Amino acid sequence: MLIIGGVNVFPSQIEEVIMRIPEVGTNYQIHVTKDGQLDKLIVKVEIYSKMFTGDYRQLDAIKGKIKDELRAAIIINPVVELHEPGSLPAFEGKAQRVVDLRVKL
């Protein structure tokens, strides 16, 4: 479980949303950083190569769909980044999908 801006967020909630969007592949990462004093959630997802047609409106629509569905599920406004297949680190066995980059004091 992650606590982001006072909200409990389970990575499984994010995975559930991502896996039901047909344009998205199976590889993703969750990054948590700080933006000043605020926590920032970045969700990096690989989308299928057939989605990279050069139509930026289509990519923006996919990004918006992912962002809206995540916001509805976890009550956090995430940053969504789209990546080409194979561009995110692949994990064998239990995937380490959460990268918490916040400085612990």
C-alpha positions as CSV (number, residue, x, y, z in Angstrom):
1,M,0.0,0.0,0.0
2,L,1.1,3.5,-0.8
3,I,0.0,6.7,1.0
4,I,-0.2,9.5,-1.6
5,G,-1.4,12.9,-0.4
6,G,-3.1,11.2,2.6
7,V,-4.9,8.7,0.4
8,N,-4.3,5.0,0.7
9,V,-3.6,3.6,-2.8
10,F,-3.1,-0.1,-3.4
11,P,-1.0,-1.0,-6.5
12,S,-3.6,-3.8,-7.2
13,Q,-6.2,-1.0,-7.8
14,I,-4.0,0.6,-10.4
15,E,-3.3,-2.8,-12.0
16,E,-7.0,-3.6,-12.2
17,V,-7.8,-0.4,-14.0
18,I,-4.9,-0.8,-16.4
19,M,-5.6,-4.4,-17.3
20,R,-9.2,-3.6,-18.4
21,I,-8.1,-1.0,-21.0
22,P,-7.8,-2.8,-24.3
23,E,-5.1,-0.5,-25.8
24,V,-2.7,-1.2,-22.9
25,G,-0.2,-4.0,-22.7
26,T,0.7,-6.0,-19.6
27,N,3.8,-4.0,-18.6
28,Y,3.5,-0.9,-16.4
29,Q,5.3,0.9,-13.6
30,I,4.1,3.1,-10.8
31,H,6.5,5.9,-9.7
32,V,5.8,8.1,-6.6
33,T,7.8,11.3,-6.4
34,K,7.6,14.7,-4.7
35,D,6.6,17.9,-6.4
36,G,7.5,20.5,-3.8
37,Q,5.6,19.4,-0.7
38,L,3.1,17.3,-2.6
39,D,3.2,13.7,-3.6
40,K,3.0,12.9,-7.3
41,L,1.8,9.7,-8.8
42,I,3.2,8.8,-12.2
43,V,1.8,5.7,-14.0
44,K,3.9,4.5,-16.9
45,V,2.2,2.1,-19.2
46,E,3.2,0.3,-22.3
47,I,0.6,0.4,-25.1
48,Y,0.4,-1.9,-28.0
49,S,2.6,-1.0,-31.0
50,K,-0.5,-0.8,-33.3
51,M,-1.5,2.3,-31.3
52,F,1.5,4.2,-32.5
53,T,0.1,5.4,-35.8
54,G,1.3,8.9,-35.7
55,D,-2.1,10.2,-34.7
56,Y,-1.4,12.2,-31.6
57,R,-5.1,12.7,-30.9
58,Q,-5.5,8.9,-30.6
59,L,-2.6,8.8,-28.1
60,D,-4.1,11.7,-26.1
61,A,-7.4,9.9,-26.0
62,I,-5.8,6.8,-24.7
63,K,-3.9,8.7,-22.1
64,G,-7.0,10.6,-21.0
65,K,-9.0,7.4,-20.8
66,I,-6.4,5.8,-18.5
67,K,-6.1,9.0,-16.4
68,D,-9.9,9.3,-16.0
69,E,-10.4,5.6,-15.0
70,L,-7.5,5.8,-12.5
71,R,-8.9,9.0,-11.0
72,A,-12.3,7.4,-10.6
73,A,-10.8,4.3,-8.9
74,I,-8.2,5.8,-6.6
75,I,-9.3,9.4,-6.1
76,I,-5.8,10.7,-7.1
77,N,-5.1,12.7,-10.2
78,P,-2.1,10.7,-11.7
79,V,0.3,11.6,-14.4
80,V,0.1,9.0,-17.2
81,E,3.0,8.3,-19.5
82,L,2.6,6.1,-22.6
83,H,5.5,4.0,-23.6
84,E,6.3,1.7,-26.6
85,P,6.3,-2.1,-26.0
86,G,9.5,-3.3,-24.4
87,S,10.6,0.1,-23.2
88,L,9.9,-0.4,-19.5
89,P,12.0,-2.8,-17.5
90,A,10.6,-6.4,-17.7
91,F,10.5,-8.4,-14.5
92,E,10.6,-12.1,-14.0
93,G,8.8,-13.7,-11.2
94,K,7.1,-11.2,-8.8
95,A,7.2,-7.9,-10.6
96,Q,8.6,-4.9,-8.8
97,R,6.3,-2.4,-10.3
98,V,6.3,0.4,-7.6
99,V,9.2,2.8,-7.5
100,D,9.0,5.2,-4.6
101,L,11.4,8.1,-5.2
102,R,10.3,10.2,-2.2
103,V,13.1,11.1,0.2
104,K,12.5,9.5,3.6
105,L,13.6,11.5,6.6
